[in-house]
């Protein structure tokens, strides 16, 4: 991005000079905050309060949930006081406090909307400019005057106002800053789209004036059959802050089949300047909405059921069909592909006559209208004309009057299914139209005369084909299928003559082993961005390719390049999901000037308890990487304790303490917020309040609160208690060691290479966060910092002395194969790549594990190349989840595995669960695996998900696995009904010792305490097989709403005690709330539960 500047203005409005004084009354502070927000006109986003003092003004600047506020202060006492005040208000997380050291602000470039400061201290104006987002504001006091300075928006970045960039249909942004992704700008929720087999969650996405706006189904990820929850949402484009949300009470049927669109949904939303235009319901009229606040400005008369919308020069062109009824779709075929074919044809274009209306966007005045058949997605416009296809011909009308200028017959496909649609592009004096697959007809925009036609390269997968005009050439790429069928050839034609001016094939191996993604490609004036396997960046001038298989857009919509960033909405793909980014991602190109290498000098800090924890002995650093004996290594000092996440380094969820099945309530304490699993050691209980960044300690016997410690970011999982120390990582990028007795800091080590913050799931975090549950194995603490090997220089694996904090080793995991220096993506194996995403680490004493990735004990990868999903058993068998232990979303294409390798891809993701014990949650002892998992018939691409509780032999049986792999079942990957007709011996190689079919609870927490299995979760009130195909029935809809309420904790939960020997249910208890994900522990004869309502519950024997 080119050099930008601040424009300064003096403001006469008075802001109380004493606003940071502790004695200021609450009302005065609120008034001061209001004056600041009014003076700066910042309506939402990230606010940084530099020199925050006691935090009172900092908290008041959080005027609504559309603001994320962070206070910075150089005084540690001020930081502590401010944190205490904000916690007392219940705002911590949305408002947070951290300490600033030196001259650098701890934020990435172009991130902050407002910096407020009475005294900027050592921070220079240029540093404030660096962190401000385009149009961001600095409001600082200079020589007794408050000065407002606004950062200019660079001319080199662009908006993306329509589905295909603008009304012309040419999906090419005039943005020269967008480039190959190298940095995380922000990531937001949800982590996954709802389903791969049904309608895509994201329906539309646009951007204007520093905001992005989208329509998405945010309903439960637990099951697609649960009711949809569609929202119209606005975020800040540069930091992802959710500015506002409006629920859409009635939208399209979310059960509609995969890859079926409907394509017109993408055209129900546009954003121009500070206004958003959309329908607030599937049959609702068109509305104009204030982009800053989400409030309705006006509703346009006569626009009921606007199905498509584009805009040019202040005029809205709306395709209206007021008689269109909502689609009454219900499933008829278990085979998702059969259903896709049926539905996309049944509800394809019916050639009814629509009304095309031209409306003044500001007044709503009807300028003109006409009745015509309009082929879906064929509407386009420029400053002079509007064009569309009427089913027989391309029609051009005058934009100002609606008068027909010309009409030229052009063939189109006889069937226009719901997902695929024609493409129309207006470029200068040429109209490009593709009405049939691989066809292109070019017409004169002046008179409709045919100029030339051609056969396009094959592109698209159940979506419109790719046509771009870049650098004066019409581009098409051969990317529809896997190589060698598709070669990746790109051809550029002269738009007026059809002469081939440029043509080239990939200069790298794109590893294209499957079809193009199921969404159209996008482009900028510098790059073609095809969606062949992930996101490729191709420079059409230099003919250079760059592949990024680790990032994809959402099904149906794809990616959006604008604001100097690339936006990748959530997807439901199982390919590469140990390497591919999840969530709603905004990615930035490389910095023009790389950051300096980190120095260890300022990464280690001693605390007041550093020399005051008994029995500290330094770890000998032999560098051999050899595991110590169990006696010398990580033996739990008291086997009845639960001193770390899931009890031990293997994360088994099993403890030998005996907890009686007959229980009573012992005590309950309020922790607050979203809390982790508790850990218990040396008579103390420790639990993290994730979003308030705080670790709490309580007396394990009485629940009496002992101490709390707040960090600079989320603590996503519980700490590890080791020899009187409490070790944990934080999303602020640091590893902490506290004294267990009183919470005093012994030491902390910054695992992040730099102190830089971004936005992650609606909170400010380090670019390189560290998971809370630090692994301590063989007297070495292992901590992992970072988000992806492909972003921000990669991830870092540290080995630390847990008692002294001394760094023993650091291994950088980046996008290079350490053996060859080649791109790590060159190690691709079908739909798998080397593991590239972090997780809570585990260990069996021989290896350290990150998902399926094995590390030697010296912190270096033991295996890099991906292994086959059928390769199970033997060395490397461990408990893991391909999407991470902490993934509580229950994305329908993943599960926990007691095995060796994950399955990734359309047909492969379900394979391990057929061969080895697997489930939503598992516990493991010496001989068995206990779990809550799908019945094998549903281990396919299915809409139905029904579960069982089970105990299974943990030993892998290769002979049985080979037999299961050889069984031929028609439509095996797509038809659960076919699978249901086969004996279980053909579906699963797992030897189950007992099963409870379709238990009446949904397991969200599980602990094996000696020979008793405790399982807790909300009631299961819906049999998904029974209601399949009946989701439109009122009685079924009522049941589904009840199930959603149960998952939300509105009906409490159940706790079962089950005999581990035979599966007999020994006892059942009703709890007021539902457990936090994996939120149970057992220690010293007691059962502890962390609950969704923020409380910790202790139960003891009667």
HELIX and SHEET records of a PDB file:
HELIX    1   1 UNK A   26  UNK A   40  1                                  15    
HELIX    2   2 UNK A   56  UNK A   60  1                                   5    
HELIX    3   3 UNK A   76  UNK A   88  1                                  13    
HELIX    4   4 UNK A  125  UNK A  131  1                                   7    
HELIX    5   5 UNK A  263  UNK A  267  5                                   5    
HELIX    6   6 UNK A  336  UNK A  346  1                                  11    
HELIX    7   7 UNK A  600  UNK A  602  5                                   3    
HELIX    8   8 UNK A  690  UNK A  692  5                                   3    
HELIX    9   9 UNK A  824  UNK A  827  5                                   4    
HELIX   10  10 UNK A  911  UNK A  915  1                                   5    
HELIX   11  11 UNK A  936  UNK A  938  5                                   3    
HELIX   12  12 UNK A  958  UNK A  966  1                                   9    
HELIX   13  13 UNK A  976  UNK A  980  1                                   5    
HELIX   14  14 UNK A  984  UNK A  987  1                                   4    
HELIX   15  15 UNK A 1024  UNK A 1027  1                                   4    
HELIX   16  16 UNK A 1034  UNK A 1047  1                                  14    
SHEET    1   A 7 UNK A   6  UNK A  10  0                                        
SHEET    2   A 7 UNK A 145  UNK A 151 -1                                        
SHEET    3   A 7 UNK A 132  UNK A 142 -1                                        
SHEET    4   A 7 UNK A 112  UNK A 117  1                                        
SHEET    5   A 7 UNK A  45  UNK A  50  1                                        
SHEET    6   A 7 UNK A  67  UNK A  73  1                                        
SHEET    7   A 7 UNK A  95  UNK A  99  1                                        
SHEET    1   B 3 UNK A 172  UNK A 173  0                                        
SHEET    2   B 3 UNK A 522  UNK A 524  1                                        
SHEET    3   B 3 UNK A 528  UNK A 529 -1                                        
SHEET    1   C 6 UNK A 559  UNK A 562  0                                        
SHEET    2   C 6 UNK A 565  UNK A 568 -1                                        
SHEET    3   C 6 UNK A 584  UNK A 588 -1                                        
SHEET    4   C 6 UNK A 183  UNK A 188 -1                                        
SHEET    5   C 6 UNK A 757  UNK A 760  1                                        
SHEET    6   C 6 UNK A 763  UNK A 766 -1                                        
SHEET    1   D 4 UNK A 202  UNK A 208  0                                        
SHEET    2   D 4 UNK A 211  UNK A 217 -1                                        
SHEET    3   D 4 UNK A 230  UNK A 236 -1                                        
SHEET    4   D 4 UNK A 242  UNK A 248 -1                                        
SHEET    1   E 4 UNK A 269  UNK A 272  0                                        
SHEET    2   E 4 UNK A 275  UNK A 279 -1                                        
SHEET    3   E 4 UNK A 286  UNK A 290 -1                                        
SHEET    4   E 4 UNK A 296  UNK A 299 -1                                        
SHEET    1   F 4 UNK A 306  UNK A 312  0                                        
SHEET    2   F 4 UNK A 315  UNK A 320 -1                                        
SHEET    3   F 4 UNK A 353  UNK A 360 -1                                        
SHEET    4   F 4 UNK A 366  UNK A 373 -1                                        
SHEET    1   G 4 UNK A 380  UNK A 381  0                                        
SHEET    2   G 4 UNK A 385  UNK A 389 -1                                        
SHEET    3   G 4 UNK A 393  UNK A 398 -1                                        
SHEET    4   G 4 UNK A 404  UNK A 409 -1                                        
SHEET    1   H 4 UNK A 423  UNK A 427  0                                        
SHEET    2   H 4 UNK A 430  UNK A 434 -1                                        
SHEET    3   H 4 UNK A 439  UNK A 444 -1                                        
SHEET    4   H 4 UNK A 450  UNK A 455 -1                                        
SHEET    1   I 4 UNK A 468  UNK A 470  0                                        
SHEET    2   I 4 UNK A 473  UNK A 477 -1                                        
SHEET    3   I 4 UNK A 490  UNK A 494 -1                                        
SHEET    4   I 4 UNK A 500  UNK A 504 -1                                        
SHEET    1   J 2 UNK A 537  UNK A 539  0                                        
SHEET    2   J 2 UNK A 544  UNK A 546 -1                                        
SHEET    1   K 5 UNK A 604  UNK A 606  0                                        
SHEET    2   K 5 UNK A 745  UNK A 750 -1                                        
SHEET    3   K 5 UNK A 734  UNK A 739 -1                                        
SHEET    4   K 5 UNK A 725  UNK A 729 -1                                        
SHEET    5   K 5 UNK A 720  UNK A 722 -1                                        
SHEET    1   L 5 UNK A 654  UNK A 655  0                                        
SHEET    2   L 5 UNK A1005  UNK A1009  1                                        
SHEET    3   L 5 UNK A1012  UNK A1017 -1                                        
SHEET    4   L 5 UNK A1053  UNK A1059 -1                                        
SHEET    5   L 5 UNK A1065  UNK A1071 -1                                        
SHEET    1   M 4 UNK A 663  UNK A 670  0                                        
SHEET    2   M 4 UNK A1095  UNK A1101 -1                                        
SHEET    3   M 4 UNK A1086  UNK A1091 -1                                        
SHEET    4   M 4 UNK A1075  UNK A1083 -1                                        
SHEET    1   N 4 UNK A 679  UNK A 681  0                                        
SHEET    2   N 4 UNK A 684  UNK A 689 -1                                        
SHEET    3   N 4 UNK A 694  UNK A 699 -1                                        
SHEET    4   N 4 UNK A 705  UNK A 710 -1                                        
SHEET    1   O 4 UNK A 775  UNK A 777  0                                        
SHEET    2   O 4 UNK A 780  UNK A 785 -1                                        
SHEET    3   O 4 UNK A 795  UNK A 800 -1                                        
SHEET    4   O 4 UNK A 807  UNK A 813 -1                                        
SHEET    1   P 3 UNK A 842  UNK A 843  0                                        
SHEET    2   P 3 UNK A 848  UNK A 850 -1                                        
SHEET    3   P 3 UNK A 853  UNK A 855 -1                                        
SHEET    1   Q 3 UNK A 878  UNK A 881  0                                        
SHEET    2   Q 3 UNK A 896  UNK A 899 -1                                        
SHEET    3   Q 3 UNK A 918  UNK A 919 -1                                        
SHEET    1   R 4 UNK A 921  UNK A 924  0                                        
SHEET    2   R 4 UNK A 928  UNK A 934 -1                                        
SHEET    3   R 4 UNK A 947  UNK A 953 -1                                        
SHEET    4   R 4 UNK A 992  UNK A 997 -1                                        
END                                                                             
